């Protein structure tokens, strides 16, 4: 228990500080115990929402972090979390309002504090573009994991083996995404369809650029292992930041279903984001991904599901509860399947699985 607790000490302390801040803000803004209790409840629900939507994000973060040097791991878990908490949960919604309404930064902050209804309307009006960009990026992250000709471990056997073989068809995952973007755009009004297509293409281009930077840095640093590790760390850092941004879109937009108060949203989502950081550290340090061979698969299927839901949300309203349940179910099933596999085959086979997730000379799971 003490070993488990040490991964979450900082998050628990941060949560306590945020709850104290919420209590103070509740009394200052409402002047009543009932109003304060309501704000605390919303903060709690937002925290759970963020954690449920981002658990798969923690698994993917751990997948990338375990191959990075300790220096770059520390940088992501310090600088990266500052960007995630303050940048994406506070600055990002304000930036949307500033750009969409043609306001300056201070005017956007004033609007969020003094006219939250107008602030919510402006953020919500940008949903189509956000859905296109974030959905496209996440979908590419998920598809790229399965369209891998060297992938030997399979969870959903027939489907994943088919996708592995289909990787011989170059850019097949890009074709799937573009067809999805086009199909959904046909259901939208002309102005929204253009916004959705352009945003989706920008999400695709962003993925290609970030993934390409990581590949180039790896190749460039090949002659010098220390320099290569640092450069690879930079590529991984950029990849993880864009990934976290794409995940946070859904949580920020979904938060308005509970409240349009920027301060309450920032407190609640920040608590959730900090626990995602702790889960990431736990997964990396405890070697959980090596112990449970299908956990990554569940996370990447959850990412594909989240990306598809974000794309579809440009036309249909999909409750955040459903989104969170789908991700949690997929990860839960992959964890249970991993435990069942370990019981059948013993720990010896797990020890021989490489940290990249491939089974080496072991036969693929049937």
C-alpha positions in Angstrom: 0.0 0.0 0.0 2.8 2.4 0.9 4.5 1.6 -2.5 1.3 2.4 -4.3 0.7 5.6 -2.3 4.1 7.1 -3.1 3.1 7.4 -6.7 0.0 9.5 -5.8 1.2 11.6 -2.9 1.7 14.7 -5.0 -1.7 14.3 -6.7 -3.4 13.8 -3.4 -1.7 17.0 -2.0 -2.6 18.9 -5.1 -6.2 17.7 -4.8 -6.4 18.9 -1.2 -5.1 22.3 -2.2 -7.6 22.5 -5.1 -10.5 21.5 -2.8 -9.5 24.2 -0.3 -9.4 26.7 -3.2 -12.8 25.5 -4.3 -14.2 26.0 -0.8 -12.7 29.5 -0.6 -14.1 30.4 -4.0 -17.5 28.9 -3.2 -17.9 31.1 -0.1 -16.6 34.2 -1.9 -18.9 33.8 -4.9 -22.1 32.3 -3.3 -21.8 33.1 0.4 -23.6 29.9 1.4 -22.8 26.4 2.4 -25.2 25.0 -0.2 -23.5 26.9 -3.0 -20.1 25.9 -1.8 -21.1 22.2 -1.6 -22.5 22.4 -5.2 -19.2 23.8 -6.4 -17.2 21.1 -4.6 -19.5 18.4 -6.2 -18.9 19.9 -9.7 -15.1 19.9 -9.1 -15.3 16.3 -8.0 -17.3 15.2 -11.1 -15.0 17.1 -13.4 -12.0 15.4 -11.9 -13.6 12.0 -12.4 -14.6 12.9 -16.0 -11.0 14.0 -16.8 -9.5 10.8 -15.3 -12.0 8.5 -17.1 -11.4 10.2 -20.4 -7.6 10.3 -20.0 -6.7 6.9 -18.5 -5.8 5.6 -22.0 -3.7 8.8 -22.3 -1.7 7.7 -19.3 -1.1 4.3 -20.8 0.1 5.8 -24.1 2.2 8.4 -22.2 3.9 5.5 -20.4 4.5 3.6 -23.6 6.5 6.6 -25.0 8.1 7.6 -21.7 9.6 4.2 -21.0 11.8 4.5 -24.1 13.0 8.0 -23.2 16.0 8.9 -21.0 15.3 9.7 -17.3 16.1 13.4 -18.0 13.4 13.7 -20.7 11.0 11.7 -18.5 11.5 14.3 -15.7 11.1 17.1 -18.2 7.8 15.8 -19.4 6.5 15.1 -15.9 7.4 18.6 -14.8 7.3 21.0 -17.8 4.8 18.8 -19.6 2.3 18.7 -16.8 2.5 22.5 -16.4 1.6 22.8 -20.0 -1.1 20.2 -19.6 -2.7 21.8 -16.5 -2.3 25.5 -17.1 -1.9 25.6 -20.8 -4.6 23.2 -22.0 -7.1 23.5 -19.2 -6.9 27.3 -18.7 -5.1 29.1 -21.5 -6.5 27.0 -24.3 -10.2 27.8 -23.8 -9.3 31.5 -23.4 -7.3 31.4 -26.6 -10.3 29.9 -28.4 -12.5 32.8 -27.2 -9.9 35.4 -28.0 -9.5 34.1 -31.6 -13.1 33.4 -32.3 -14.4 36.7 -30.8 -11.5 38.8 -32.0 -10.6 39.8 -28.4 -7.4 40.5 -26.6 -6.2 38.1 -23.8 -7.3 40.4 -21.0 -10.7 40.9 -22.6 -11.1 37.1 -23.0 -10.4 36.6 -19.3 -12.8 39.4 -18.4 -15.5 37.7 -20.5 -14.9 34.3 -18.9 -15.3 35.8 -15.4 -18.1 38.3 -15.9 -20.1 36.8 -18.8 -19.7 33.0 -18.5 -22.7 32.3 -20.7 -21.2 34.2 -23.7 -17.8 32.6 -23.0 -19.4 29.1 -23.1 -21.2 29.9 -26.3 -18.0 31.0 -28.1 -16.1 27.9 -26.9 -19.0 25.6 -27.9 -19.2 27.3 -31.3 -15.6 26.1 -32.0 -16.6 22.5 -31.3 -16.7 21.4 -35.0 -13.1 22.6 -35.6 -11.9 21.1 -32.4 -13.6 17.8 -33.1 -12.0 17.6 -36.6 -8.5 18.4 -35.4 -8.5 16.4 -32.2 -10.4 13.5 -33.7 -8.0 13.2 -36.6 -4.9 13.3 -34.5 -6.1 10.7 -32.0 -7.4 8.4 -34.8 -4.0 8.5 -36.4 -2.2 7.7 -33.1 -4.5 4.7 -32.6 -4.4 3.4 -36.2 -0.6 3.8 -36.5 -0.1 1.4 -33.5 -2.1 -1.4 -35.3 -0.9 -0.7 -38.9 2.6 -2.0 -38.0 4.1 -4.8 -40.1 6.5 -5.7 -37.2 3.8 -6.1 -34.6 3.7 -9.6 -33.3 1.5 -9.5 -30.2 -2.2 -9.4 -30.9 -5.1 -9.0 -28.5 -8.1 -9.0 -30.8 -6.4 -11.6 -33.0 -8.2 -11.7 -36.4 -8.7 -7.9 -36.5 -5.2 -6.9 -35.4 -3.5 -9.5 -37.7 -5.5 -8.2 -40.6 -4.4 -4.6 -39.8 -0.8 -5.7 -39.5 -0.9 -7.3 -43.0 -2.8 -4.3 -44.3 0.2 -2.1 -43.3 1.9 -3.3 -46.5 -0.5 -1.0 -48.2 1.3 2.4 -47.7 -0.7 5.2 -46.1 -3.8 2.9 -45.6 -4.5 4.5 -42.2 -4.4 8.0 -43.8 -6.9 6.9 -46.4 -9.2 5.5 -43.7 -9.1 8.8 -41.9 -9.7 11.0 -45.0 -12.7 8.8 -45.9 -14.1 9.3 -42.4 -13.6 13.0 -42.6 -15.3 13.2 -45.9 -18.2 11.0 -44.9 -19.0 13.1 -41.8 -18.5 16.4 -43.6 -21.4 15.4 -46.0 -23.8 15.5 -43.0 -22.8 19.0 -42.0 -23.8 22.4 -43.3 -21.5 23.8 -45.9 -19.7 26.2 -43.7 -19.2 23.7 -40.9 -18.2 21.0 -43.4 -15.3 23.2 -44.6 -14.2 23.9 -41.1 -14.4 20.2 -40.2 -12.4 19.1 -43.2 -9.7 21.8 -42.9 -9.3 21.1 -39.1 -9.1 17.4 -39.7 -6.4 17.8 -42.4 -4.5 20.1 -40.0 -4.8 17.4 -37.3 -3.4 14.8 -39.8 -0.6 17.1 -40.9 0.3 17.8 -37.2 0.5 14.1 -36.5 2.7 13.5 -39.6 5.0 16.4 -38.6 5.3 15.4 -34.9 5.9 11.7 -35.8 8.3 12.7 -38.5 10.3 14.9 -36.2 10.7 12.0 -33.7 11.9 9.7 -36.5 14.3 12.2 -37.9 15.8 13.0 -34.5 16.3 9.3 -33.9 18.1 8.8 -37.2 20.2 12.0 -36.8 21.3 11.0 -33.3 22.3 7.4 -34.3 26.0 8.2 -34.4 26.1 9.5 -30.9 24.0 7.5 -28.5 23.8 10.2 -25.8 22.9 12.9 -28.3 20.5 10.5 -29.9 18.7 9.8 -26.7 18.3 13.5 -26.1 17.0 14.2 -29.5 14.7 11.2 -29.3 13.5 12.7 -26.0 12.7 16.0 -27.7 10.6 14.2 -30.4 8.8 12.1 -27.8 8.2 15.3 -25.7 6.5 17.1 -28.6 4.5 14.0 -29.5 3.2 13.6 -26.0 2.3 17.3 -25.7 0.2 17.3 -28.9 -1.4 14.0 -27.7 -2.3 15.5 -24.4 -3.7 18.5 -26.1 -5.9 16.3 -28.3 -7.2 14.4 -25.2 -7.9 17.6 -23.3 -10.2 19.0 -26.1 -12.9 16.5 -25.1 -12.7 17.2 -21.4 -12.7 21.0 -21.8 -15.8 20.9 -24.1 -17.5 18.3 -22.0 -17.0 20.4 -18.8 -19.5 22.9 -20.1 -22.3 20.4 -19.6 -21.8 20.9 -15.9 -20.8 24.5 -15.5 -19.7 27.5 -17.6 -17.5 28.9 -14.8 -13.9 29.0 -16.0 -12.5 28.9 -12.5 -14.5 25.8 -11.5 -13.6 24.0 -14.8 -9.9 24.8 -14.4 -9.8 23.5 -10.8 -11.7 20.2 -11.6 -9.8 19.4 -14.8 -6.5 20.2 -13.2 -7.1 17.7 -10.5 -7.9 15.1 -13.1 -4.8 16.0 -15.1 -2.6 15.6 -12.1 -3.8 12.1 -11.4 -3.2 11.2 -15.0 0.4 12.3 -14.4 0.6 10.1 -11.3 -0.9 7.1 -13.2 1.7 7.7 -16.0 4.6 7.6 -13.4 3.1 4.5 -11.8 2.8 2.6 -15.1 6.4 3.5 -16.1 8.1 2.8 -12.7 6.2 -0.3 -11.9 6.7 -1.9 -15.3 3.0 -2.4 -15.6 3.0 -2.4 -19.5 5.5 -5.3 -19.5 3.6 -7.3 -17.0 0.3 -6.9 -18.8 1.0 -7.5 -22.5 -2.4 -6.5 -23.8 -2.9 -3.3 -21.8 -1.3 -1.1 -24.6 -3.7 -2.7 -27.1 -6.7 -1.8 -25.0 -5.4 1.8 -24.6 -4.9 2.2 -28.4 -8.3 0.8 -29.2 -9.7 3.2 -26.7 -7.9 6.0 -28.4 -9.3 5.0 -31.8 -12.8 4.9 -30.1 -12.2 8.4 -28.6 -11.0 9.7 -32.0 -14.0 8.3 -33.8 -16.4 9.7 -31.2 -14.7 13.2 -31.5 -15.1 13.1 -35.2 -18.8 11.9 -35.0 -19.5 14.6 -32.3 -19.3 17.2 -35.1 -22.7 15.9 -36.1 -24.1 13.9 -33.2 -24.1 14.8 -29.5 -22.4 11.9 -27.6 -22.5 12.2 -23.8 -19.1 12.2 -22.2 -20.2 9.4 -19.9 -20.4 7.1 -22.8 -17.0 8.2 -24.0 -15.5 7.5 -20.6 -17.2 4.1 -20.3 -16.1 2.9 -23.7 -12.4 3.7 -22.9 -12.6 2.2 -19.4 -14.3 -0.9 -20.7 -11.7 -1.5 -23.4 -8.8 -1.0 -21.0 -10.5 -3.1 -18.3 -11.0 -6.0 -20.8 -7.4 -5.8 -22.0 -6.2 -5.9 -18.4 -8.3 -8.9 -17.6 -7.2 -10.6 -20.8 -3.6 -10.0 -19.8 -4.1 -11.4 -16.3 -5.7 -14.5 -17.8 -2.8 -14.9 -20.3 -0.3 -14.6 -17.4 -2.1 -17.3 -15.4 -2.1 -19.6 -18.4 1.5 -19.1 -19.5 3.2 -18.1 -16.3 5.5 -15.2 -15.6 8.4 -16.7 -17.5 7.0 -15.8 -20.9 6.3 -12.2 -19.7 9.9 -11.7 -18.8 11.0 -12.5 -22.3 8.7 -9.9 -24.0 10.7 -6.9 -25.2 9.9 -3.4 -23.8 8.7 -2.4 -27.2 5.7 -4.6 -26.9 6.7 -7.2 -29.5 6.9 -10.9 -28.5 10.4 -11.5 -30.0 10.7 -15.2 -30.8 7.4 -16.1 -29.1 4.4 -17.1 -31.1 1.7 -14.5 -31.5 -1.3 -14.8 -29.2 -4.1 -16.9 -30.8 
